[in-house]
Structure formats: structure tokens, C-alpha cells
Amino acid sequence: MLTVVLTSYARPKNVHLIHRVLQAQSLKPKLCLWDNNPTTHLDALGWDLYAASTENRFCIPRWHMAKLASTPYVAVMDDDLIPNDENFLGDVVSSLCEHPEIAAVGLFGVVLQSNASYRHCAHIPNRRFQGDVNVSLLKGRFVAFRVESIMDFTPVTFDCEDIEASAYLGSLGTLVVPELLSNRTRDLPRQGGLEFRPNHYDRREAARRRFFKC
């Protein structure tokens, strides 16, 4: 029913844990990895699909890998969080199965406002909310959608491809941060991520302005 696609570069310990935890889900997913740093030998874990890159391609490859999924649903997931309970992925799939109007669900989103920069828009779930929240974009830490939805999607922004993907998926339906999925994951060590760049928010703002009218 569901494929999970990961990319990895500097957090091999996280990937070992994620691999183990996802295999213990009640809805056992197919697992795919694009390895930007094959010296870590993550291929030894065993994957339904594994690719080793000779250089760091960041996160763009995960969207192309997602197109190869043999399941109807697919999720792209960063290597800095894991589910807290064994039914998490099953509920992800249920959220999409039961609501055909939803193009994608995620754990973290942004409600864009034309008079505010990306950094100062409403970030969900950083701010309190009740019920499902429709968002303008879903952050790439975890996004799930139908495989058929992205067959014609080809990202070009190597470090803000989730913003580009959100613009594409949002043209097909609603993007939602469901209350059902809130507080059901925990963070893993996040050192070395793109979000720690000094110009991170400038890059996000530029991508937002490029792909969204607001």
C-alpha cells in the first residue's frame, strides 16, 4: 500500500533506526533509499530499492525514486524523525484513502500570507491548531501522496524541492496537516541539515516567491 523514500548523507545512525522502526509498523512499507554518501554502507540494511550516488544530490532524487513505487501511495521522509507508534503509517494511508480531495498530507506545513515573508507566515504545527489544517505548502520532512500524482513532476530546485512539489501537488487538490498525525513522531539528531545554513530562510523565501503567487 505504501512506499517510503529516504535520502541520506550525514546521518547514517538515524537511517539505521528509521529502517528498523518502519519495518515494525503495522502497515509494513516498502523502503527505498537514495544514498548521497555510499561510504556509510547503508545498502547492507536491505532495501526494496537502493541507489548510491557518487556526489551529494541533496533531496531532488527522492521525487524521481517515488515515481518508481509499485504501491499506490508513497511518502518522502527526512532522516531526522521516526514514528512514535506502530499505526502511524496506516493512518497516513487512511487519511488519503478516505479523502480523495486531498492531494497530499504531511506533518509540517506553512500557510502563506502575501504580506509576510516565508519565515513569518503561519508554520504548522509550530503554532497551536485544532482539527485538520489546510496549508499552502508541506515541508519535506514528511509528505505522503498518491504515486500517480507526481508522474509528471520534475523538480529543478535542489534545496527547496518540497516547496516546488507543494505548488505542483496543490494544483491537484488540498494539502493538509491532519490532526490525526499530530504528536506521533519524534525528532532524531538533525546536525548538518540544510536548515542550518545562514541563508536558509532567504532561499526558502526565494523559492516561495518563484512557485507561489502569494
Buried (B, 14 or more C-beta within 10 A) or exposed (E): BBBBBBBBBBBBEBBBEBBEBBEEBEBBBBBBBBBBBBEBEBEEBEBBBBBBBEEEBBBBBBBBBBBBBEBBBBBBBBBBBBBEEEEBBBBBBBBBEEBEEBBBBBBBBBBBEEEEBBEEBBBBBEEEBEEBBEBBBBBBBBBBBBBEBBEEBEBEBEBBBBBBBBBBBBEBBBBBBBEBBBEBBEEBEBEEBBEEEEEBBEBBBBBBBEBBEE
